[in-house]
Each structure stands twice: as C-alpha cells, then as structure tokens.
Amino acid sequence: MSRRADIRVTESIATHWSGAGTNYIVQTTDGTLYMVYIDSLSDVSFRKSSDGGLTWGAAVLAAAAGTTTRLAVWYDRWSGLNSDYICFAFDDSANDDIMFRTINTASSDALST
C-alpha cells in the first residue's frame, strides 16, 4: 500500500472528545476506512471514508451512553475471522457497566442491539 501525503485522518479531531485522545481506524477489505471515537457528548460515534481518508462522511451515532470515557475497537478480520464486523466495547461510567456493539460493514453499517 502506498502512502499519500494529502490524507488528513484527523480532519474532524476538534469535534471529538478532547480527553479521549484516541481514534480507532479500521480498513475493510474493500479499502473503506472507519474511524470510531468518543464524541464531544461522550457517546461513541463513527465516520467513514471511501476515498482513502481524503474526505469523511457525516458522523453516525453508534452508542448514546452520554457517559463514555473508554473505548476499545476490534475488526473481526484482524483475528482471521471471515466476517466484516467492527466490534467495540465501551464503558458506561454512570452505571459502571461495560457495553458491547458491532458495526456490520457488509450490511449497510447495521448496528447490533
């Protein structure tokens, strides 16, 4: 894969929660990029790019906890699985719970319940 100097992955970093400090980038088998992050309202959101990160789509709310402070992201194919799920776990600091959801990248970005 070649490198491009014109790609700006952090184009929208100002709208992300300033305390999170981490954006998770997943590249699917067709080259689509997904950026999963904690937004400014302490919810989990994602954006995607189909042009290698040159432009990014609108933010999609993936989990509306309003109390998220930690996030972990994993792509099933990183484990050798033949599925197109982006998995993410996050905390609900109000209830001290760990929550889990998936984004099905092969099915119009359907979110699990």
C-alpha positions in Angstrom: 0.0 0.0 0.0 1.4 3.4 -0.9 1.4 6.4 1.3 -0.3 9.7 0.4 0.7 13.0 2.0 -2.6 14.6 1.2 -4.7 12.4 3.6 -5.9 14.1 6.7 -7.3 11.4 9.1 -7.6 14.0 11.9 -9.7 16.4 9.8 -12.5 16.4 12.4 -10.5 15.9 15.6 -11.8 19.2 17.0 -15.3 17.7 17.3 -14.1 14.7 19.2 -14.0 14.5 23.0 -10.7 16.1 23.9 -10.0 13.7 26.7 -10.2 10.6 24.6 -7.0 11.1 22.7 -7.6 8.0 20.6 -9.3 7.5 17.3 -9.5 3.9 16.0 -9.1 3.5 12.3 -10.2 0.3 10.6 -9.7 -0.5 7.0 -12.1 -3.1 5.5 -11.2 -5.5 2.7 -12.6 -3.1 0.1 -10.5 -0.3 1.3 -13.2 1.7 3.2 -11.9 3.4 6.3 -13.9 3.6 9.5 -12.9 6.0 12.3 -14.5 5.0 15.7 -14.2 7.5 18.5 -15.8 9.1 21.6 -17.5 12.3 20.5 -17.9 15.6 22.4 -21.1 14.4 24.1 -19.3 11.3 25.5 -21.1 9.0 23.1 -19.5 6.5 20.6 -19.6 7.6 17.0 -18.1 6.6 13.7 -17.3 8.2 10.4 -16.3 6.5 7.2 -14.2 7.3 4.1 -14.4 5.5 0.8 -11.5 7.6 -0.8 -8.6 6.6 1.5 -9.2 9.3 4.1 -9.3 12.2 1.7 -12.8 13.0 2.8 -15.0 11.7 5.6 -18.8 11.2 5.8 -21.0 12.6 8.5 -20.7 11.2 12.0 -23.0 8.3 12.9 -24.1 7.8 16.5 -23.2 4.2 17.4 -23.9 4.2 21.1 -25.6 7.0 23.1 -24.5 6.5 26.6 -23.5 10.1 27.3 -21.1 8.8 29.9 -18.5 7.0 27.9 -14.9 7.6 28.9 -13.1 4.5 27.5 -13.4 2.7 24.2 -11.8 -0.4 22.6 -12.2 -1.4 18.9 -11.5 -4.6 17.1 -12.1 -5.8 13.5 -13.0 -9.5 13.2 -10.7 -10.0 10.2 -7.7 -9.0 12.4 -8.4 -12.3 14.2 -8.6 -14.3 11.0 -12.4 -14.5 11.0 -14.2 -14.3 7.7 -16.7 -11.6 8.8 -17.0 -7.9 8.4 -17.9 -6.8 11.9 -16.2 -3.9 13.7 -16.6 -4.7 17.3 -16.4 -2.1 20.1 -16.6 -2.2 23.8 -17.1 1.0 25.9 -17.8 1.9 29.5 -21.0 3.5 30.9 -19.3 5.3 33.7 -22.7 6.3 35.3 -23.5 2.6 35.9 -20.0 1.1 35.9 -21.0 -1.2 33.0 -19.1 -2.4 30.0 -21.2 -2.4 26.9 -20.5 -4.1 23.5 -21.8 -3.4 20.0 -20.9 -4.2 16.4 -21.0 -2.4 13.1 -21.7 -4.8 10.2 -19.7 -3.2 7.4 -21.1 -5.8 4.9 -24.7 -4.8 5.6 -25.1 -1.0 5.2 -23.3 -0.5 8.6 -26.1 -2.1 10.6 -25.5 -1.8 14.3 -26.1 -4.6 16.7 -28.6 -4.2 19.6 
